[in-house]
Amino acid sequence: VNRDEFSKFVEHYLITPPGIQALEWIPRVPHKRRKNHEMNARKDGAPNYQIVYRKSQGIMDRIPQKKEYFPVYYVEPLKGNDDAIGFDLSSNDKRFEILRQSRDSGKMLATPRIKLVQEVRSQFGFLVFYPSYAKESAHDSVKARQENLTGFVLGVFRIKDIVDASLLKVGKSFK
């Protein structure tokens, strides 16, 4: 799947539901494939792509070497979420713990309330991870899921937007 195909695939999911900040693809990138991964992303339409971590809110830096990375590779919509491109979700302890739990259980899991990387106001959000495993591979045990994980589909949600839209619907239903 390339960037355009990912964009077309998720566009209908982004039309109506309030509170969806983004839908993303988070690949598992072993360190030995990092350089190639970054080069491919630049060729694939992200010219300044590199795997980064958040030094402080709004400040990203190239992440130091580690065993593997889980960077934001595709994100839709791109507008308003471009700061998340390349962000390594395993660079944050809260996010990484949910990644591990989701990978090991094979289940869709959500983070607790967090400050989103792309947040410019003071709103909180949460992330929902869904693990993806290599086609036709075993994922019937924790060990098999750990070995065969290819990445995660990620939903990024803004709490205030969801609550505001829900209250607006409730208000309309009382009229």
N, C-alpha and C positions, 0 to 999 in steps of 0.2 A: 504494500500500500504506500502511495506517495502522499504528499501534502494535499494536493487537489482532491484526490480520492477520499482522504480522511475528511476533508472539509465537506464534500458532497454527502458523505455517509452520515455525518452528525447534524447537518443543517436543520433537518425537520425536528430534531429533538430540542433545538434551541429557540424555536418560534414562539411557543406559548408559555411554558412553565416559568413563572417568576422565581427569581432567586438562583437560577443556574448561572453561575459566573462563567463556567467553561466546562468543556469535555476534552479530555487529554489522553494521549498515549504515552506511557512511561516504560521504555524498554529497560531490560536488565543489560547493563554494559560491563563485562569484566574488564579489568584494567588493561589487559593485553590487547583489547579491541578499542580502547578509548580513542587513540589517535585516528584510526580509521573511521570510527563512529562520528567524530567531530568533523572530519573532512567530508564524509557523506552528507551530513546535515547541511554543511555550507553549499554543497552542490545541489542539494534538494530544496533550496529556497530560503535558508536561514544564513545569510552571508557572514554574520558575526558570531555564529554559534560556537559556544564552548560550554563545558560542564562547569557549573558555578555553585557557590553556596552563598547564603546571606550573612554578611558581616554584621549588618545592622539594617533596620527597616529602610528599604530603598537603596541599599548599597550591596552590590554583588561583587564577588571576586572569584577568580579561577580556583577550583577546589584542589587541594593537595592530593597526591597519589594515595589511593586505597585499593582494596581488593576488588570492589565492584561499585557501580554507580546506578542510580535510578533517576535519570534526568527527564524533564519534560521535553518531549521530542515534537509531538504534534499538539496543537491547542486550537480550539475553535470556541468562540470567535477569537481571532488574533488581536483585534483592536481591544485595548484595555487589559490584555493578558500577555502582551509581548515581553514584559519584565519576567515572566515565569519561564520563558524558553531557556532550556539548558539547566534550570534549577534542579539540583540533585536532592530529591525528596528524602534520601537516606542521610542527608547532612544535618537533619533536625531530629532530635531524639524522639519527640512525640510522633512525628510522621513515620520514622523508621520502625518504631515498635508496632504500629498498626500494619505497616508493610509486611513485617515478619509474621505477625499473627494471621494476616490474610493469606499470605503465601503458604504457611504451614497448615492452615485449616481448609484452604480451597474455597473459602467463603468471602462474600462481599462484606467489608467492614468499614466503619466510619471512624474518623478521628474525633476526639473531644473538640470543644471550641478552640479555634486557633486564629491567629492573625495571618491572613493570606499574604503571600509574597507580593502580589500585585495590588494590595490594598493601599489606597491613597487617603482614605478617610479613617475613621476610628471604628469601622464596622468589623465584626468578627465573622468567621465562616467555619465551615467544616469540609472535610474531604471524604469521599467514598471510593474505596479501592476495590477493584474486581480483578483477581489474578488471572493471567493467561498462561497456558502451558503449551509446550511444543506439541504440534499435531501428532496424533497417533502414538503419543508417549504415555507411560503410566503416570498417574497422579493419584493413586489409591493409598498412598502412605505419605507420612511427613517427609521421609527421605526422598521419595520419588518426586514429590512436589518441589522440594528444594532444588533438586538436580534439573528438573525439566521446566522451571519457570522461565518464561520469555519476557514477561513484563506485566504491566497493569493498565487496565482502562480506568480512568479516574474522572469522577464528577466533582466539580468544585462549586460549593454552594455558599451564598451569602445569607446569613440568618435574618438580618433586619428586613431584607427584601422579601423573604418568604413570609415572615410575620406580617409585614405591611400588606402584601397581596392577600393573605388569608383574611385579615381584618376588613379589608375593602370588600371582599366577597361576602363576609358575614354581614357587614353593614348594608349591602345591597339586598340581602335576603330578608332583612327586617323591614324593608320599605314596602 
